[in-house]
């Protein structure tokens, strides 16, 4: 049995054309980055191999060329999810993987362009799985909002644009965190309760897996309207919550894909 086959439901989720999937990478200095990578697809001709389209992935491309270690988070609309680690293998400019990406529902009618190339990932492990109930989402969101009333954001953060804060304030959206793990691979985990705290911080109810205190953390939000923002900063851990003092913020899609907004 292959690594991907060993987790029931995982292959089906990976085959989902619009299943939310996120890729966490690291720069040469170890700074995490996490972005939606919905085009991740299992290869049919190689076991435990994934491929994806290089489309609007400037920082991810740079990180993969510096450090091949990747973490992948997959979460279904039913809030069932898996976390994987993988190693980046190569870029392919032509071939069946490129053709499959360009003919996919995600890119077939794209108004901008096709992919530049396809990236190949070799799956290393399934680190874990999770299931989140809608009741838990609502509970954690309310608890986070209540905790925010008595909490204080960290010093030294940038002021997040209102548009960014508005999206992170949504309860119905996929939000994830990423940070560097002890083995050198990125770690990623869902943080659906992540919400604004003042003008330059975010706060979340801590889950079973959360960043260590003082870690440099990246966070991303993907809404059901396909709006995405990516932020980075310092994580501070409290008894039941964690706060992220944002030091950088980026748009995740057009008209400024990867452009810094704060």
N, C-alpha and C positions, 0 to 999 in steps of 0.2 A: 504494500500500500504506500502511495506517495505521501509527501507531507501535506499537500493540499487536500488529498482524499481523506486524510485522517480526521478532519474536522467536519462533521455533518453540516451541510448547508453552505459551507464556505465557497465551494466551486460555483454553486448556483448564484450566490451573491456576487461573486467576481464577474460572472457572465452578464449580470444585469447592466444594460447599457446606460442606465441613469442612476444606478446605485451609488450613493455618495461614498467616495474613496479618497483618502488623503495620503500624501507621501511626505514623510519627514526626512530631511537631510541635514548635513552639517557642513559648515565651511571648514577650510584648513585650520582655522583657529578654534573650531569647535562650536561656533555659534549656530544654534538650531534654526531651521526654517521648515514651515509646514504649509502645504497648499493643497487645494482640491485637485485630484488627478483621476477624474471619473473615467478616463479612457483606459485605465489599467484593465487588461484582459488576459485570461490564461491562454497560453500557447497550446495549440492542438498537436504540434509535432515534437514537443519536448516536454518531459515531465517537470513539474515544479518550476516552471518558467512563466514569467509574466512579461507582457510588452505594453507600451503606452505611446501615445503620440506626443511629440514635442511641439506644443502649441501654447504660446504665451507663458513660457516657463523659464524666464531669464535666470533667476537666482537658483532655481533647482538645477538647471543645466550646469551652471558654474560650480555648484557644490558637488554634483556627481563627478565632474571632471577632476575635482580635488580630493574627494573622499567617497568611495563607492558604497559606503554603508547606508542602508535605508531602513526606515520603519514604515509600515503601511497600516492604516486603519480603515476597515470596511464596516459600514453600518447600514442596515437595511431600513426601509420605511417603517418596519415593525420594531425598530430599535434593538435588533439583534446584531451583534458585532464581533469582529475578530481583530487582533493585532498581530502582524507578521513582521519578521525581519527578512531582509533580502540584500543581495549584493548586486550592484550595477555591473553589467558585463560590457556593453558596447552600444554605439549608435549605428543604425543601419539606414542608409539613404534610399535604398531600393529593396524590392523584394516583397514577399507575401505579407509581412507584418506592416509595412508601410501601406500597401494596397488595402489591407483590412481596416486600418485606421482611417484612411481617406474615404472609404466607402461606408463607414459607420454612420449610424443615425445622428451621432453627435456632430460630425463634421461634413456630412454629405451636402447639407444646404447652408453651410457657414458663409456668412457674408464677407468674411475677411480673407481667408486663405486656407489651403490645406496644411498638413504638418510638414515641417522641415525634414524630419527623420523620425525613426521609431527607436525608443530606448528599450533595452532588454535587461530584465532583472531575474536573477536566480534566487528562488526562495530558500531561505536558510532555516526558518523555524516559524511555527505558530506559537507566539508567546502567551496567548490567552484568548478567551472569549468572554462576552458579557451579554446580558439581556437587561434592558431598562424598561420598566413599565411606565405607561403614561401618567399613572398616579405618582410615581417617584419623580418624574420630570416636574410635575406641578408642585410637589412638596418641596423639592430642592430649590426650585425657582423662588417660591414664596419665602423659604428660610433664608435664602441669599439676600433677597430684598430687605427682609427684616434685619439681617445682620449688617446690611449697608448703612442703616440709620445710625448705628453706633460705631461704625468703623471710620477710619481715616486713611485716605490714600497716601502712598509714599511720596517722599520729596524727590524732586529732580526729574519728574516726568514731563513729557510734552503734552500740550493741550490737544486732545482729540477733536477733530472736526465733528460738528453736530451730526452729520450723516453717518459717521462711523459709530458714534454713541447710540444713535437711533437703531441701527441694525443690531448691535450687541444687546440692546434692551429687549429684543424679541425673545419670547419663550419658544416659539415654534421655529427653530433653526438648528442646524448642526454646528456645534462649536467643539473644537479640539485643542489640546495643549501638546507641546512637544519640547523635549529637553534632552540633554546628553546623558546617556546611561553609563554605568560603571565599566561595561565591556567595550565602550567606544561606539556602540550603535545608538542611534537616536531612540528615545522612548516616546510613545504617543498614547494619549488616553482621551476619552470623551470628557467634555466639561460643559454639558448642556445648560447649566445654570449660570454660566459666565455672563456677568452684567456690569454695566458702568458703575463706577464708584467715583463720584466727583467728575472732574473734567479730564483727568490724566491717568486714571487707574481703572482696573477691572477687578471684580471680586467673584469668587465661585465657592459653592459648597463642595468640600473636598470629597472625592470618591475613593474607592479602594486603592487606586494607583494615582499618586499625585507627585509633583516635583518636590525635591528637597528644598529646605529653606535656603534662600540666597542664590538659587539657581538662575541662570539666564534661560528664559522661557520664551517660546514663540506660541502664538495663538492664532487660530483662523476661524472665521465664521462663513458658512455657506447657507444662504437662505433659499427658500423654495422658489424665489424669483430669480435664482442664479446670481445673486449679488454676493460678493466675497470681499472681505478685508483681512489683512494679515498684520499682526502687531508683534513687537518684541520688547522685552524688558526684564525686570528683576522680580522674582517671586518671593513673597514673604508668607510664611505659614503661621496660621493661628490655630486655635484648638479644633475648630470644625470648618474653618474657611481658609482660603488662600487669596492673597491679593497680588495683582500684577501691576507694577508701576511701569507704564508704557514709555519707552524711550524712542521707539520708531513705529510708524504706521504706514501701510502701503495699500493701494487699491489692488484688488485681485482680478479685475477684468476691464474691458473697454469702458471709457475711452483712454484710460491710463493704466493698462495692465502692467503691474509691477512698479508703477510710479509712486514715489513717496508723497504722502499727503500730510504727514506730521513728523 
